[in-house]
């Protein structure tokens, strides 16, 4: 069973994974927090009934806290900082896996790529085909978007 | 005497999450090997006795599916327990893995207690 691509679908899967995997409570916001500090951008391609990329942008500070929560460390632990990028990549992997299953349906085969995470000075403002902005634990800005490779035929 | 474990995942974070979940479940590891893809995992399996393999599907170089197919072709799966931990949700691919001889499948993110249930069912008497 499949669903329509929508911000609410993206919100539902992202929020659920943030809570289940990393104990972050999140909510959608139309008035995002300003970006602060270094940012991390993670991208993951998918090929199923539709082809595209899921992109997640957040702060390195969130990546460190995410790694700490996933690994059971204090955020001040150097190991948490060392794993910030990998943690953001794994978050995107889990979100994308859950999202494409909801979007396309579990009866459809969807091949995910390998998450690629990099530090960026500022986010690309080009809007995706579907995007949401979240606040996690009232402190962290997390943006998730779907960028489709092809435009559906009318 | 603890479990001889192989964790196969390209994510260093996920490898640590699995090791941590096993420890939290009371499963003492005598040795924990790690591999970043199926090819590395097969090399570890050829060189070391392993009681249980935890593997992702989506990995570079050699996927978990390819690794399982190779192990099945080599006749390893009846005696080498493999548990898949993946974001994969496609029922047909999960059925294919089970048909090849994978003992269990857990969706990421999984709960430590789910992992504990699966390992306990495989080794009801504890580490072999």
HADDOCK unambig.tbl for C-alpha pairs under 7 A between the chains (distance, minus, plus):
assign (segid A and resid 20 and name CA) (segid B and resid 109 and name CA) 6.99 0.50 0.50
assign (segid A and resid 21 and name CA) (segid B and resid 109 and name CA) 5.51 0.50 0.50
assign (segid A and resid 70 and name CA) (segid B and resid 17 and name CA) 6.81 0.50 0.50
assign (segid A and resid 71 and name CA) (segid B and resid 16 and name CA) 6.88 0.50 0.50
assign (segid A and resid 71 and name CA) (segid B and resid 17 and name CA) 6.02 0.50 0.50
assign (segid A and resid 83 and name CA) (segid B and resid 13 and name CA) 6.76 0.50 0.50
assign (segid A and resid 86 and name CA) (segid B and resid 11 and name CA) 6.49 0.50 0.50
assign (segid A and resid 86 and name CA) (segid B and resid 12 and name CA) 6.84 0.50 0.50
assign (segid A and resid 86 and name CA) (segid B and resid 13 and name CA) 6.15 0.50 0.50
assign (segid A and resid 87 and name CA) (segid B and resid 13 and name CA) 6.01 0.50 0.50
assign (segid A and resid 90 and name CA) (segid B and resid 11 and name CA) 6.83 0.50 0.50
assign (segid A and resid 94 and name CA) (segid B and resid 87 and name CA) 5.79 0.50 0.50
assign (segid A and resid 94 and name CA) (segid B and resid 108 and name CA) 6.24 0.50 0.50
assign (segid A and resid 94 and name CA) (segid B and resid 109 and name CA) 6.71 0.50 0.50
assign (segid A and resid 97 and name CA) (segid B and resid 87 and name CA) 4.86 0.50 0.50
assign (segid A and resid 97 and name CA) (segid B and resid 88 and name CA) 6.18 0.50 0.50
assign (segid A and resid 98 and name CA) (segid B and resid 87 and name CA) 6.79 0.50 0.50
assign (segid A and resid 101 and name CA) (segid B and resid 89 and name CA) 6.07 0.50 0.50
assign (segid A and resid 106 and name CA) (segid B and resid 89 and name CA) 5.66 0.50 0.50
assign (segid A and resid 106 and name CA) (segid B and resid 90 and name CA) 4.72 0.50 0.50
assign (segid A and resid 106 and name CA) (segid B and resid 91 and name CA) 6.13 0.50 0.50
assign (segid A and resid 107 and name CA) (segid B and resid 90 and name CA) 5.64 0.50 0.50
assign (segid A and resid 107 and name CA) (segid B and resid 91 and name CA) 6.01 0.50 0.50
assign (segid A and resid 107 and name CA) (segid B and resid 92 and name CA) 7.00 0.50 0.50
assign (segid A and resid 108 and name CA) (segid B and resid 90 and name CA) 6.23 0.50 0.50
assign (segid A and resid 109 and name CA) (segid B and resid 90 and name CA) 5.80 0.50 0.50
assign (segid A and resid 114 and name CA) (segid B and resid 59 and name CA) 6.89 0.50 0.50
